[in-house]
Amino acid sequence: MGWGNPPSPETHLRILQGSYRFVLAIDDETGNVVSFISAISDGVLAAFIPNLEVLPAYKGNGIDSELVRRMLDSLKHLYSIDLICDEDVQPFYERLGMWRYSGMVYRNYDRTIASKSRIGSRKVRNVIVGANLCVRPLLSPVRLSRQRCCEPS
């Protein structure tokens, strides 16, 4: 979890538009997206979670866990939900009910997203869940507190 070169706003929008499901964490004060998770799927059998990102200023608040929980819940009708991650974050996903597994990948590292984005350290209060940029969120926004992330609003 950590995106060294975050996407530009335009690229981020294209990522969300191409997703089967996505969950956003929005800073209420700035209106900026501070974290997101996305999934691609056939909608019948399988889904893949390619992205879970939290801006550095917002890490440590449980936002990542809440986004994964919401995503897994929205995909629970499917047989398989897969993601690829580094070994050091596998325990994080195990705590959320996922299992270690093996697989294969191919990466075009010359096609990495390269743009710079900065944001101040502010409290995140809302999480929005959507599907294919549907105007109406799938779930109501939640309030994020300092002690525990995400209390229903």
N, C-alpha and C positions, 0 to 999 in steps of 0.2 A: 504494500500500500504506500504509494508515494509516486507522484508523477513529476519527474525532474523537469520536464518541459511541458507545461500544461498546454492544452489546445487553445487556439484563439476562440473567441465567442462564436464566430461563424462555424468553425470546425466542431465545436462542442454541440451546437445546435444540430448539425448534420449527424453527429453520433446519436443524439437522442431521437431524431426523426427516423433513423434506421433501426431503432431498438424495438423489440417486442414489448418490453416493459422497462421502466426506469423509475428510480426514486431519487429525488433531489432534496438536499438540505439547504435552506435559504436563510441568510442572515437578515433578520427583520429590519435592522437599522439601515443596511445598505441596499437590500434587495438582491445582493449577489449570491450566486450559487457557490457554496463553500464545500460541498461534498456531493457525490453522486455514485450511483450504482446502476448498471444497465445489464439487460439480458437480451440475447437473440434466441429465437425459437421457431419451430414449425408449428407451435401451438397445440400439438397433438401428443407427441411422444417425448421430445427432448428439448432442453434449453442449455445455453452456455452463458456464463457470466464473464464477460471479458474485462469489465471495468469496475473497480471500487476505488475511489479516490477521495481523499480528504485533504484540504489545504493545510499546510503545516501549523498555522496559527490556531486551527480548530481541532487539532489532534488531542487525544486524551480525555475527551468528553463522552465517549461511548457512542458517538455518531455512527462510526463504522459498524458497530454491532447492531445498532437499530436498523440501519439501512439493509444489512444482510438479512436480518430477521424478517423484515417486511418483504424483501424480494423473495426469499424462500417461501414465505406464506403465499405470495401471489402466484407462485409457480407450483404449488403442491399438487395440482391436478395432473402434472406430468410425471412420467416414469423416471426420467433421468434429468438431473440438474448438475452440470459439470462446470468446473473452473480450473484454471492452471495458476499456480502460485509458487513462489519460492519456498524452500523448506522452512525458513525461519518464521514464516507466517502460517504454516500449516496448523500449529496448535490453536491459533485464533479461530480458524474455520472449524476445527474439531469441537471447540467449545460451543459452536453454534449448530452442531449436529451433522456436520459433513465428515466424510471418511477419506483417508489417504488412498490414493490409487496411482497407477502408473499410466503414462500416455506418451504421445509423441507430438512434437510441435515443429513448425517451420517458421522462421522469422525473417522479414525483410527489414533489417535494421537501418537501411538507407532511407526508409520511408517513415521514420519516427516523426512525431509531431514536434515542431519547434517554434514556440512563441513564448514570450515571457508574460507573466501575470503576477501582480502583487495585491495583497489585501491585508488590511490591518487586523489586529486581534480584537474581535467582537464576539458577543454571545449569539449563538444560533438558537432560534426559537421554533422555526417551522420546518417540517419535512413534508414534501409534496410527492405524491405517487402518481404516475401517469402511464398511459399506454399510447404509443405513437403520437405523442404530443396532443393528446385529447385535452380539450380546454377544461373539462371537469375532472378533478383528481379522483382516483379510484378510492382513496382513503382520506379521511379528514386530516388536516395538518396536525402536527403535534407540537407541544412545547418542550423545549430542551432545557433542563435545569442543570446547575453546576454539579450537584451531587450525583444524580443519575440522569442519563439521557432520556428524553422522550416520555413525557407524561401526556396523555390524551388531552386535547384542548376542549 
